[in-house]
């Protein structure tokens, strides 16, 4: 399900790589919940054998590992990338001082050591991305507004200035904002990037070429995270192959903040001409549609409309493990949340939810397929005695079967906060001869 990591982890800017052990590894920035600035001063690596169950492999690198940061306040580390070459893993990073560097490790999860600056002509030293072609030649890409690219020398830390292209793609012609990432499929080079052509940097777009340094032609948008949160501003990620299938890794904002971002995955598909069809954000991600009879955590909504947002609660430590939960809060009249997709099987006839309200409560309308779609029921909510005083509510719905997008539309007094939503599920309360 999306987001793919446990709720306490905020990882944007994901570069995904399947290494020789068969696992998929994610290298990204690391946001901290509640922060009001981009990224923290550390990276953590996450990995999975199936794209569903993910583990944290530990802190791989911090700004304290950067020699030229010695003696200064720890600086945020921005979007990284990692590549394998000649038996070693190379982590390329950038930081708030507009520098780029590379550190090395014998394992894909680090720790990465012996950091040195990437030597060569830079300009806008942000968001490095690295690619090793089939012939073993390595390339590096970086930049904001204009994507720069060049060959790397065999030492993997020096740019070959004779190969530097200072504008592989740009904002004016291609919508390039930042966040370059390169992959190769069927002899076509895919330059994936944060695309601002729809007005905000919420898209991941792509351009293609027959060579790693262009010329590149813009082909389209892979995914747009507009609507995931009321304050969403940017998107950044990559495409990656895993066991023969391809996926887009991207992030969504949360908590009505531009900064608390979470990694998500969607399958992608290529046309015969090499183009990628644009895909939508879903709650199910790489998994099958969600079982309507199982509890759906409300914070996993793939679309939110209005002031509704995710809210963190219960931060802290318990029995040595981090304890962190979220729910939907600040719900007002006519706000809604969407969940794509939910499998009702042969039929469900009831809706239940865990809710809390300090004052008036309200109503949840359950609608299928779009906000203006098929209405199947409405569930009333009263005052529970507090914003974190939780009660189950239930109601009957029209018998519903099959797979649907579910839109929960919130109704109540015209102004002000109505209730919080922690989770919901569907049941089958029809009576049969066997249960009478």
C-alpha positions as CSV (number, residue, x, y, z in Angstrom):
1,X,0.0,0.0,0.0
2,X,1.0,3.6,-0.4
3,X,2.8,5.2,1.2
4,X,5.1,2.2,1.3
5,X,7.1,2.9,4.5
6,X,5.8,2.8,8.1
7,X,4.0,6.0,9.0
8,X,6.9,7.4,11.0
9,X,9.3,7.6,8.0
10,X,9.3,10.6,5.6
11,X,11.5,9.8,2.6
12,X,11.2,12.0,-0.5
13,X,13.3,12.2,-3.7
14,X,13.6,8.4,-4.0
15,X,16.2,6.8,-6.3
16,X,15.3,3.1,-6.5
17,X,17.9,0.4,-7.5
18,X,17.7,-3.4,-7.6
19,X,21.2,-4.7,-6.8
20,X,22.7,-8.1,-7.2
21,X,21.2,-9.5,-4.0
22,X,17.8,-9.2,-5.7
23,X,16.5,-6.6,-3.2
24,X,15.2,-3.1,-4.2
25,X,17.0,-0.3,-2.4
26,X,15.7,3.3,-1.9
27,X,18.1,6.2,-1.6
28,X,16.3,9.4,-0.7
29,X,16.3,12.5,1.4
30,X,15.0,12.3,4.9
31,X,12.3,14.7,6.2
32,X,11.5,15.0,9.9
33,X,7.8,15.3,10.9
34,X,7.0,18.9,11.9
35,X,10.0,20.5,10.3
36,X,9.5,23.7,8.3
37,X,12.4,23.2,6.0
38,X,13.5,20.7,3.3
39,X,15.3,17.6,4.5
40,X,17.4,16.7,7.5
41,X,21.2,16.2,7.9
42,X,21.1,12.4,7.4
43,X,20.2,9.7,4.9
44,X,18.7,6.3,5.7
45,X,18.5,3.4,3.3
46,X,15.4,1.2,3.0
47,X,15.1,-2.1,1.1
48,X,12.6,-4.8,0.1
49,X,12.5,-8.2,-1.5
50,X,9.0,-7.7,-2.9
51,X,8.2,-4.0,-3.0
52,X,5.6,-4.5,-0.3
53,X,7.5,-5.3,2.9
54,X,10.2,-2.7,3.6
55,X,13.0,-2.6,6.2
56,X,15.1,0.2,7.4
57,X,18.8,-0.7,6.8
58,X,20.0,2.1,9.0
59,X,21.5,5.6,8.7
60,X,23.9,5.4,5.8
61,X,25.4,8.9,5.8
62,X,25.1,12.2,7.7
63,X,26.4,15.8,7.1
64,X,28.9,15.1,9.9
65,X,30.6,12.7,7.5
66,X,31.3,15.6,5.1
67,X,34.9,16.8,5.7
68,X,34.2,20.4,4.5
69,X,31.3,20.7,7.0
70,X,33.6,20.2,10.0
71,X,33.0,22.9,12.6
72,X,29.7,24.2,11.3
73,X,26.1,23.6,12.2
74,X,24.9,20.3,10.5
75,X,23.5,21.2,7.1
76,X,20.6,19.5,5.4
77,X,21.4,16.9,2.8
78,X,19.3,17.0,-0.3
79,X,18.4,14.3,-2.9
80,X,21.1,11.6,-3.3
81,X,21.7,8.8,-5.7
82,X,23.7,5.6,-5.5
83,X,25.4,3.5,-8.1
84,X,27.4,0.2,-8.2
85,X,30.6,0.0,-10.1
86,X,33.7,-2.4,-9.9
87,X,32.6,-3.9,-6.6
88,X,31.8,-0.7,-4.7
89,X,28.8,1.4,-4.1
90,X,29.1,5.1,-4.7
91,X,26.7,7.5,-2.9
92,X,26.4,10.9,-4.5
93,X,25.0,13.7,-2.3
94,X,24.4,17.4,-2.2
95,X,23.9,19.8,0.7
96,X,22.6,23.2,1.6
97,X,26.1,24.8,0.9
98,X,25.6,24.1,-2.8
99,X,28.3,21.4,-2.9
100,X,28.2,17.9,-4.3
101,X,30.2,15.0,-3.1
102,X,30.6,11.2,-3.3
103,X,31.3,8.6,-0.6
104,X,31.9,4.9,-0.9
105,X,30.9,1.6,0.7
106,X,31.3,-2.1,0.2
107,X,27.5,-2.6,0.9
108,X,24.4,-1.0,-0.7
109,X,23.3,0.3,2.7
110,X,26.5,1.8,3.9
111,X,27.8,3.3,6.0
112,X,29.3,5.4,3.2
113,X,32.8,6.8,4.0
114,X,35.7,8.8,2.7
115,X,33.6,11.6,1.2
116,X,35.2,13.9,-1.3
117,X,33.9,16.7,-3.5
118,X,32.9,15.8,-7.0
119,X,35.6,17.6,-9.0
120,X,34.7,19.6,-12.1
121,X,32.6,22.5,-13.4
122,X,29.3,22.6,-11.5
123,X,26.7,25.4,-11.3
124,X,23.5,24.7,-9.5
125,X,25.1,21.8,-7.6
126,X,21.8,20.1,-6.6
127,X,20.2,16.7,-7.0
128,X,23.0,14.5,-8.4
129,X,22.0,11.5,-10.4
130,X,24.4,8.8,-11.7
131,X,24.2,6.3,-14.5
132,X,26.5,3.5,-15.6
133,X,26.0,2.4,-19.2
134,X,26.4,-1.1,-20.5
135,X,30.0,-0.4,-21.5
136,X,30.9,0.6,-18.0
137,X,31.1,4.3,-18.6
138,X,29.6,6.4,-15.8
139,X,27.7,9.7,-16.2
140,X,26.5,12.3,-13.8
141,X,23.5,14.7,-14.0
142,X,22.5,17.6,-11.8
143,X,21.0,21.1,-11.7
144,X,18.0,23.2,-11.3
145,X,16.1,24.9,-14.2
146,X,18.8,23.5,-16.5
147,X,19.9,19.9,-16.4
148,X,23.6,19.5,-16.7
149,X,25.3,16.2,-17.6
150,X,28.8,14.9,-18.2
151,X,30.9,11.8,-18.2
152,X,32.6,10.7,-15.0
153,X,36.3,9.8,-15.1
154,X,37.3,6.3,-14.0
155,X,37.9,7.6,-10.4
156,X,34.1,8.2,-10.2
157,X,34.7,11.6,-8.5
158,X,35.9,13.8,-11.4
159,X,33.9,15.2,-14.3
160,X,35.3,15.1,-17.8
161,X,34.9,18.8,-18.8
162,X,35.2,18.1,-22.5
163,X,31.8,16.2,-22.3
164,X,29.9,18.7,-20.2
165,X,26.5,19.7,-21.5
166,X,25.1,22.6,-19.5
167,X,21.5,22.3,-20.8
168,X,20.5,18.8,-21.6
169,X,16.9,19.9,-20.9
170,X,15.6,23.2,-19.4
171,X,12.6,24.6,-17.8
172,X,11.4,26.7,-20.7
173,X,11.3,23.9,-23.3
174,X,10.8,20.8,-21.1
175,X,9.4,22.0,-17.8
176,X,12.6,20.8,-16.1
177,X,12.7,22.1,-12.5
178,X,15.2,19.8,-10.7
179,X,15.6,16.2,-9.7
180,X,17.1,14.5,-12.8
181,X,17.3,10.7,-12.9
182,X,18.5,8.5,-15.8
183,X,17.6,4.9,-16.8
184,X,18.0,2.8,-19.9
185,X,15.4,0.5,-21.5
186,X,15.6,-1.2,-24.9
187,X,18.4,1.1,-26.0
188,X,16.4,4.2,-25.1
189,X,17.7,6.6,-22.4
190,X,15.0,8.0,-20.1
191,X,15.8,11.3,-18.4
192,X,13.2,11.5,-15.6
193,X,12.8,14.8,-13.7
194,X,10.6,17.1,-11.6
195,X,8.4,18.8,-14.1
196,X,6.8,22.2,-13.5
197,X,5.0,22.6,-16.8
198,X,1.5,22.3,-15.1
199,X,2.2,25.3,-12.9
200,X,3.7,23.7,-9.9
201,X,6.5,21.2,-9.5
202,X,4.1,18.4,-8.8
203,X,4.8,16.3,-11.8
204,X,7.4,13.7,-12.8
205,X,8.0,14.1,-16.5
206,X,10.5,12.4,-18.8
207,X,12.5,13.0,-22.0
208,X,14.2,10.4,-24.1
209,X,17.3,10.1,-26.2
210,X,19.4,7.5,-28.1
211,X,22.5,8.6,-26.2
212,X,23.2,9.3,-22.5
213,X,24.1,13.0,-23.1
214,X,21.3,13.8,-25.6
215,X,19.8,15.4,-27.4
216,X,16.7,14.7,-25.4
217,X,13.1,15.1,-26.5
218,X,10.3,15.6,-24.0
219,X,7.8,12.8,-24.1
220,X,5.3,13.5,-21.4
221,X,4.3,13.2,-17.7
222,X,4.5,9.9,-15.7
223,X,2.7,11.0,-12.6
224,X,1.3,14.2,-11.0
225,X,0.9,14.3,-7.2
226,X,-1.4,17.4,-7.3
227,X,-4.3,16.8,-4.9
228,X,-2.4,14.5,-2.4
229,X,-2.3,17.3,0.2
230,X,-3.5,20.9,0.3
231,X,0.0,22.3,0.4
232,X,1.8,19.9,-2.0
233,X,4.4,21.7,-4.0
234,X,7.0,19.4,-5.5
235,X,7.6,15.8,-6.6
236,X,10.8,14.0,-7.2
237,X,11.6,10.3,-7.9
238,X,12.8,7.8,-10.4
239,X,11.7,4.9,-12.5
240,X,13.2,1.4,-11.9
241,X,12.9,-2.1,-13.1
242,X,12.3,-4.9,-10.5
243,X,12.1,-8.5,-11.6
244,X,11.2,-7.6,-15.1
245,X,8.5,-5.0,-14.3
246,X,8.8,-1.2,-14.2
247,X,7.7,1.2,-11.5
248,X,7.7,4.9,-10.8
249,X,8.9,6.0,-7.3
250,X,7.5,9.4,-6.3
251,X,6.6,11.2,-3.1
252,X,3.5,12.9,-1.6
253,X,3.3,15.7,0.9
254,X,1.3,15.3,4.2
255,X,0.2,17.2,7.2
256,X,-0.7,20.3,5.1
257,X,3.0,20.9,4.7
258,X,5.4,21.1,1.8
259,X,8.1,19.3,3.8
260,X,6.7,16.1,5.3
261,X,6.9,13.9,2.2
262,X,6.5,10.2,1.8
263,X,7.7,7.7,-0.9
264,X,5.0,5.9,-3.0
265,X,5.1,3.5,-5.9
266,X,2.9,2.9,-8.9
267,X,3.4,0.3,-11.8
268,X,4.1,1.9,-15.2
269,X,3.7,0.6,-18.7
270,X,5.5,1.3,-21.9
271,X,4.0,1.6,-25.4
272,X,5.6,0.0,-28.4
273,X,7.2,3.3,-29.3
274,X,8.8,3.6,-25.8
275,X,6.5,6.1,-24.4
276,X,5.2,5.8,-20.8
277,X,1.5,6.1,-20.1
278,X,0.7,8.6,-17.3
279,X,-0.5,6.8,-14.2
280,X,-2.7,8.0,-11.3
281,X,-1.9,8.0,-7.6
282,X,-3.5,5.1,-5.8
283,X,-3.7,3.8,-2.2
284,X,-3.1,0.2,-3.4
285,X,0.2,1.0,-5.1
286,X,1.9,-2.2,-6.3
287,X,-0.5,-4.4,-4.3
288,X,-3.9,-5.7,-5.3
289,X,-7.0,-3.5,-4.5
290,X,-7.6,-3.3,-0.8
291,X,-9.9,-5.8,0.8
292,X,-13.1,-3.8,1.8
293,X,-13.5,-6.1,4.8
294,X,-10.1,-5.1,6.3
295,X,-9.4,-1.9,8.2
296,X,-8.2,0.9,5.9
297,X,-6.0,3.5,7.7
298,X,-7.5,7.0,6.9
299,X,-4.1,8.6,6.4
300,X,-3.5,6.5,3.3
301,X,-5.9,8.6,1.2
302,X,-4.4,9.2,-2.2
303,X,-6.4,12.4,-2.8
304,X,-7.6,15.0,-0.3
305,X,-9.9,18.0,-1.1
306,X,-10.4,21.0,1.2
307,X,-8.7,21.6,4.5
308,X,-8.6,18.0,5.6
309,X,-5.1,16.7,6.3
310,X,-3.2,14.0,8.1
311,X,-2.3,14.8,11.7
312,X,0.4,13.1,13.8
313,X,-0.3,11.8,17.3
314,X,1.5,9.7,19.9
315,X,5.0,10.5,19.1
316,X,7.5,9.0,21.4
317,X,9.1,5.8,22.6
318,X,7.4,2.7,23.9
319,X,9.2,-0.5,24.8
320,X,12.2,0.6,22.8
321,X,10.3,1.1,19.6
322,X,9.2,4.3,18.0
323,X,5.5,4.9,18.4
324,X,3.8,7.2,15.8
325,X,0.3,7.3,14.4
326,X,-1.6,9.6,12.1
327,X,-5.3,10.2,11.2
328,X,-7.3,12.6,9.1
329,X,-8.1,15.8,10.9
330,X,-9.3,19.4,10.4
331,X,-12.2,18.0,8.4
332,X,-14.7,20.7,7.3
333,X,-18.0,20.7,5.4
334,X,-17.7,19.4,1.7
335,X,-14.1,18.2,2.2
336,X,-13.4,14.7,0.9
337,X,-10.8,11.9,0.9
338,X,-10.3,9.3,-1.9
339,X,-9.0,5.7,-1.7
340,X,-8.1,3.8,-4.9
341,X,-9.0,1.0,-5.2
342,X,-11.1,-1.1,-2.8
343,X,-12.4,-4.6,-3.6
344,X,-15.9,-5.3,-2.3
345,X,-15.8,-8.9,-3.4
346,X,-19.2,-10.4,-3.9
347,X,-20.9,-7.7,-1.8
348,X,-20.8,-5.5,1.2
349,X,-23.8,-3.9,2.9
350,X,-22.4,-1.9,5.9
351,X,-19.8,0.8,6.6
352,X,-18.0,1.3,9.9
353,X,-15.4,3.9,10.9
354,X,-13.4,5.0,13.9
355,X,-14.0,8.7,14.6
356,X,-13.6,11.4,17.2
357,X,-15.2,14.8,17.6
358,X,-15.0,17.4,20.3
359,X,-18.0,19.4,19.4
360,X,-20.6,18.9,16.6
361,X,-19.7,15.8,14.7
362,X,-21.2,15.5,11.2
363,X,-21.7,12.9,8.5
364,X,-19.7,10.7,6.1
365,X,-21.2,10.1,2.7
366,X,-19.8,7.1,0.9
367,X,-19.6,7.6,-2.9
368,X,-18.1,5.3,-5.6
369,X,-15.8,6.1,-8.5
370,X,-15.7,9.9,-8.4
371,X,-16.8,12.7,-6.0
372,X,-20.0,13.0,-8.1
373,X,-20.3,9.2,-8.5
374,X,-22.7,6.6,-7.1
375,X,-23.9,7.3,-3.6
376,X,-24.2,4.1,-1.5
377,X,-24.7,5.4,2.0
378,X,-24.3,8.0,4.7
379,X,-23.0,7.6,8.3
380,X,-23.9,10.1,11.0
381,X,-21.3,11.1,13.6
382,X,-22.0,12.7,17.0
383,X,-19.7,14.4,19.6
384,X,-17.5,11.8,21.2
385,X,-16.1,14.1,23.9
386,X,-12.8,15.0,22.4
387,X,-10.6,15.1,19.2
388,X,-8.8,12.0,20.3
389,X,-11.7,10.2,22.0
390,X,-12.4,7.5,19.5
391,X,-15.7,5.7,18.9
392,X,-17.0,3.2,16.3
393,X,-19.9,4.3,14.1
394,X,-21.7,2.2,11.6
395,X,-24.4,2.4,9.0
396,X,-26.0,0.3,6.3
397,X,-25.0,0.9,2.6
398,X,-26.5,-0.2,-0.7
399,X,-25.2,-3.7,-1.5
400,X,-21.9,-3.1,-3.3
401,X,-19.7,-5.5,-5.1
402,X,-16.6,-5.3,-7.4
403,X,-13.7,-2.9,-7.4
404,X,-14.2,0.8,-6.9
405,X,-12.5,4.0,-6.0
406,X,-14.1,5.1,-2.7
407,X,-14.7,8.8,-1.9
408,X,-15.6,9.7,1.6
409,X,-17.4,13.1,1.5
410,X,-17.6,14.9,4.8
411,X,-20.7,16.9,5.7
412,X,-21.7,19.1,8.6
413,X,-22.1,22.7,9.8
414,X,-21.0,25.3,7.3
415,X,-18.0,26.6,9.2
416,X,-15.5,24.9,11.5
417,X,-14.0,21.6,12.2
418,X,-16.3,18.6,12.2
419,X,-14.5,15.3,13.3
420,X,-11.3,13.2,12.9
421,X,-11.2,9.9,11.0
422,X,-8.8,7.2,12.1
423,X,-9.9,4.2,9.9
424,X,-12.8,2.6,8.1
425,X,-14.0,-0.8,6.7
426,X,-17.0,-2.5,5.2
427,X,-19.0,-5.4,6.3
428,X,-21.8,-7.7,5.2
429,X,-24.7,-7.5,7.7
430,X,-27.3,-9.1,5.5
431,X,-29.3,-11.7,7.3
432,X,-29.6,-15.1,5.7
433,X,-31.7,-18.2,6.5
434,X,-28.6,-19.7,8.1
435,X,-28.2,-16.8,10.5
436,X,-31.8,-16.3,11.5
